[in-house]
Amino acid sequence: MRSILQPLDEASWNRFHTLITLVLGIGWLLDAFEVTLVNNVVGVLRDQWHLTALQASWILSIWFIGLMIGACGFGYLADRYGRKRLFLVTLLVYGIFTFLTAFAPSYSFFLVLRLLTAVGVGGEYAAVNAAISEFMPSRYRGQANATVMNFWSAGAVIAALLSVLVLSLLPPEIGWRCAFGLGALIALSTAVLRRYIPESPRWLASQGQVVEAEKVVASITSGRVPSAPVVAVVPQDAPRVRFWNQSRQLIVQYPGRLALGCLLDFSEASGYYGLFAFLALFILPSIGVGAAEVPWFYLVGNIGALLGGLLVAVLLDRVGRRITVTAFYALTASAMFVLMMSVRSANVWAVMGAFTTASVLATGSWISAYPTFTELFPTHLRSTGVGLSVAFGRLGAFSAPLLLTVAVTRYGMLQAFFLLAGFWVIGVISMIIWSLFGFETRGLTLEEIAPSPSDSATPSG
């Protein structure tokens, strides 16, 4: 397999790599678009359907349940049936259900459609991360992965601007529907472009489809986008590997790698979503910022977050994963105390500056984490490993706002800031342990990091 894939690892950057980065990056843009959009219109929905506080909170919480289902389910399916099928299906699932969301007649319908939309986005986490890693030359892999995920900040900025625009120009009960409709239009248009992305040559090779893998490698290294992209054909007599078998193999053969993925994702998800929820629920009200001004904090914070993603894209392949990830998680934990001091000053501009700094570092943290743990899994388990890591991380995203609320109401704001910093410290500790007992992956091929069964003996850990 190594001789087949060597030209792929040694290739120079060309227009194919640029195209796949842009097309797959839109999946992350849509995730951020959806999350930010709902955060901005949940007040409108609450008024339109006369929702209680608990009902409104479920609009946000059910998203994470859908992400968990989608990440686990589609992650396994991407390892079984190939990347191409799944990153087409997941985008279609997102596009169709977010389109239907625009016509939701009631709260109950909206909730069900939001759950189904999240299932599609959860699948994007697994399939897209695996695919982008497997297409890129070794020396550009970290940069490409980080660039794809930096589309998140772009999507958040677009959603914030669109929310301000449509809610100011149209009646609120119509404006939010138009915003969801636009998201669906972007998704379905992108699905057309994704049709021209071929199957991952690494996945093809792992399935014994060597001739097809060679065709894709030749196309990629020449910078051509095939007019009839190779699609994997799973033989009917191929042994069926079940989800539980895939998961068990990861736990038994790669316990350290799976633990790192789960803990890094839990750390960033609880810290990131906790930060944004804490800002809206407690920080801004405590300094007298009204609800109408909250979207501007999100907008400025996400514009700044673009800087964090761009910085990580440069550092991952220059100074390595261990230093970059550890440093960003540690700096983000420290930024929580800077934010705390700005809140105590009660100065709105100080809070905005501290929050924007925290957003830059938090975004850099999670963007650096995904390429780091994605490349640790072997090809035949990669999407499943990413899916399990993401699902575990969504537990943190789901629980962090609740834990922070309890901390504030029972112990006070100071203790809540310590809890928020503690979420990020989990990632710091995880990376320190990995640095001591693991290894640096910068510049290595995916097969050197985690050989498939057809290669040499697969290392554990």
N, C-alpha and C positions, 0 to 999 in steps of 0.2 A: 504493500500500500504506500509505503514511504516514497518509492520512485514515482508513483503516479501523481502524488500530491506535491512533490518537491517544487515543480515549476510554479504552483500556486503560492507557496510560501515565499519564493524568491522573486516574485513578479514585482515590477515597478507599478506605482499607482497609475491607473488609467481611467478612462471615462466610464467603464463598467463599474468600478469601485465607487465612483462619484454617484452614479445613478442609483445603485443599490442602497447607498447611504441615505440619499434623499427620499427614496420611495419607502424604505423601511422606517425611516425616522418619523414619517407622518403618523405611524401608529402610536408613538409616544406623544406626539403633538395632540392627537385626538383624546388620549387619556387625560392629559392635563386640561384640555379644553372642556371635557365633560365635568371633571371635578371642580374646576374653577367656576364654570358656568352655574352649576347647581348651588355652589356656595353663595353666588351673587344673587340668585333668584329665589332661594328658599324662603325669603321673607315675603316675596310676592305670592308664592304658592300657599304659604301659611294663611295669608289674608284672603286669597281667592277661595280656598276650600275650608276656611275657618278651622284650621288645625290646632291641636294642643301642642305644647312644647315637646311632649314625648313623640307625637306623630311626626312633627317636623324633624326631630332628631333621627327618626328611622329612615328618612329620605337620604341622609348621609351614611348611616350605619349599614344599610342593606347593600350599599356599594361594595364594601369590603367582603361581605359574605359571597357576593357574586365573583369577586376577584379570586377568592380562595378556590371556589369551585372551578372556575375557568383555568386558573394556573395549573392546578393538579390534573384536571381532565385533559385539557388540550396539550399540556406538557407531555403526558404519556402518549397521546395520539401522534404528536409530532415525532417522537422516537419510533413509533410503530409504522406510520404511514408516510413519513417524510415531512420536511419543513415547508415545501412549497404549498402543498395542499392546505396545511394548517394556517399559514399566514395569509392565505386567501380566505379561508373559511372564517377565521376569527375577525377579519376586517368586515366581511359581509354580515356576520352576526351583529357586530357593533353598528354598522350602518343601517341595517334593517330595523333593529329595535330602537335605535335613537330616533329614526324617522317616525316610527309609530308613537314614540313618546311625545312628539310634537302634537299629536292628536288625542292624547290621553284625556278621557272625559271626566275622570274622577281621581281622587287620591289613591284608591286601591289599584286601579289600572296603572297609574303612574309608578307605583311601588313595584309592581310585578315587572313592568317594562324596564325599569331601572336595574333590577336584579339581572334580567336577561342581557341587558347591554353590558353590564359589568362582567358577565361570564365571557363575552367576546373579548373584552379588554384584558382580562386575566390571561386568556390564551395568547395574546400579543406578547406579554411579558416573557413567556417561555419560548414560543416559536421564533420570535424576532431576535431575541438575545442569542439563541443558538445559531441561527442562520448567519447573523452578521459576523460572529466569531469564525465561522467555518469558511466564509468566502474570502477573508482578508489575508494579505501577506503578513508574515509573522511580525515584521518590524512596524507595521501600521495597525495591528489589531487593537491595541488599547486606545489609540487615537480615534479609530473608526467607531468603536463601541461607544466611547464617550461622546462623540459627535452626534451619533444617532440619538442617544438619550438626552442630549442637550436640547432636542426638539421639545422636550417637556416644558421648559421655560418659555419657549416661543409660543406654545399652545396656551399656556396660562396667560400670557400677555394679550394674545388675540382674544381669548374669552373675556378677559376683564374689559378690554376696549369695546368689544361687541356688546357686552352687557350694559355698559354705560350708554352706548349708542341706541340700541333698540328699546331699552327701557325709558329713555328720554324722548324718543321720537314717536313711539307707538304706545297704545294703551297697554298697561302691564300684563293683562290677561292674554294679549296677542303677542307681545314682544318676546316673552320667554319661549313661545311656540316657534317663532321664526328663528330664534337662536339655535334651538335643537335641530330644526330643519336644515339649517346651513351646515351644522356638523355632520349630518347624514349625507349631504351632498358632497362634502369633501371626502368622506370615507368611501362612498361608492365610486367616486371618480378615481380615487387612488387604487381601488381594487382592479380597475381596468389596467393600470400601469403595472401592477404586481403580476399580472398574467405573464409578462415577458421576462420575469426573473426565473432562471432555471432552478432545478433542484440542487440542493447542496451536494457538491462532489464528494465531500467527506461522508455524508450519509449514504450516498450511492455506493461508495467503496465499502462501507461497513456492512452493506447488505449483499456484497458480492457482485454488484453491477459495475464491473470494472470498465467495460467499454463505454458505458454511458458517462461514468465519472471522467474518463479521459476526454470525451467530447466537451463536457462542461469546462474542464480545466483549460483546454485549448481555446475555447471561446473567451473565457475570462482573461487569460494572459495576453490575448490579442486585442483586448478592449472591445470586443464585439458583443452585442446583445442579440442572441439567436432569435430569428423570426418565428421558429417553432421550438420553444424551450423544452428541454428534456424534462419529462415527468416520470417519477419513479413508478414502476409496476411491481406491486407486492405479489410474489408468486402465491397461487392458491394453496399450494402444499407447504407454505412456510409455517414453521411452528408458531403458535400464538403465544406471545409473551404477555402475561397479564400485568395490570398496574401494580398489584401487590408483589409480584415477582421482581419487577423493575425496582420498586421501592426497597425491597429486602436486599437486593444486590447492592444498592447504594449504601444502605446502613451497614451491611456486613463488610464490604470491600473498601468503602470510602467513608468511614465514619467521621474522620477529622475534616474532610472536605465538605461533607454535607452539613456538619455542625457549624463550620465557618460560614457557609452560605446562609443557613437559617439565622444565626446570631447577627451577622452583619445586616441582613434584611430586617430582622426584628428591631435592631437598634435604630436604623435609619428611618423605618416606617413609624415607629412609636415617637421618635424624636421629631421627625419632619411634620407629621400630621398633628402631633401634640403641640408643636410650636405654633402652627397656623390656627389651631382651635383655641389655644390659650390666648393668642393675640386678640381674637375677636370676642371671646367670652369674658375675659378678665382684664387684660392689659389695657386695651383702648378705653373701655368704660371707666377704668380707674383713673384715667388722666383726662376724662371729659370729652373724648372723641365720639361723635354721634354715629349712628348706624349708616347714614348716607355717605360718610367719609371713609368707612372701612374699606371699600373696594380700591381706593387710591393707595392704601398701604399695601394691599396685595399686588397692585400693579407695579409700584415702585420696587417692592421686594423681588418680584419675578424678573423685572428688567435687570436688577443687580445680579440675580441668580445666573443669568446668562454668562456673566464673567466667571463664576465658579466652575461652570461646565467647560468653558473654553480653556481655563487654566489647567484643569484635570486632563483634558485632551492632549495637552502638551507634555504634562509631567509623567503620565503613565508609561510612555515609551522612552522617556529620557532618564528619569531617576528611579523608575520601577514601581511595582504595585505596593510592596510592603511599606516603603517610606511614604508614598503619596496617600494611601488609604489611612494609615495610622495617624499621620499628621493632620489630615482634614477632620477626622473624627475627634481628635484631641482638641483642635482649635474650635470646633463647633461646640463642644462641651464647655470650653472656656467662654465662648461668646454668650452663653446663657447667663453668665454672671455679669457680663458687660450690659446685657439687656436689662437685667435686674436693677443695676445701678441707674440706668437711664430712666426706668420707671419710677424709681424713688425720687429722681429729680423733678418728675412731673412735667418735663419739657417735651412737648409734642415732637419737635424736630430732633431732639436727642433720641427719642424712642424710635422714630422713623429711621434714623441713621444706624442705630444699634440693631434694629430688626433687619434692615437691608444687609448689614454685615453678616448677621446670623444666617440669613437666607442664602447669601453667596457661599458660605462655608458648608451649610447643610446640603445644598444642592451638589456642591463638589464632593461631599462625602458619599452620597448615594450613587452618584454617577461614577465615581471611582470604584465603588464596591461591586457593581454588577459585572463589569468585565473581569474583575479579579476572581469571583467565584464561578462565573459561567465557564471559563476556560479550564477549570480544575476537573471537570467531569469528562469521561470518555464519550466519544461521539454517540454511541448507541444508548447512552443514559443521560446525555446532556440536557435535553429539554425536560425530562422528568426531574432531574436534579434541580434545575432552575425553578420549575413549577413548585416543588416541595419547599424550596427556600422562600419563594414569594408567598406561598400560602401561610407558612409559619410567620413570616413578617407581617402579614395582614392582621394577625392576632394582636400585634403591637399597635397597628394603626387603629384597630377597632377599640382597644382598651385604653389607649393613652388619654384621650379626652375625658373619659370617665374617671380614670385615676387622678388626673390633674384637678378635676372638679372636686373630688373627695378631699384631695390634699389642701386645696384652697379653703373649702368650707370648714374643715376640721382643724387645720393647723396654721393656715395663713399663706400669703403669697410667697414669702421667703422659702418655705419648705417646698412649695410647688416648683420653684426654680431649681432647687436641688434635685428634685425628682426628674425634671426635664433634662438637666445636665447628666443625670445618672443613666438615662436612656442611651445617650451617646457614649458614655464610658463603657457600656457593654461592648460596643464595637472596638474601642481602643484595646480593651483587655483581650478580645478575640484575636485581633491582629498581632498583638505582642506574642501571644502563645503560638500563633501560626509562624511568626518570624523566627521563633526559637526552634520549632520542631518541623516546620514546613520548608518551603524553598521559594526563591524568586522565579517568576515565570516570564519576566520581560525578555523578549527576543527568542524564546523557545517556540518550537512548533507545537500545535495541539497534541500531536502524536508523541512528542517527547514528554509533555506534561502528563498525559493520561493515555497510554497506549490502549487500543482496542484489543479484544481477545485474539484477533487474527494477527496482531503484531507480537512483539516480545512480551514476556511476562508482565502483567499489569501490576503496578505498585499499589499498595494499599495506603490508607491514611487520609 
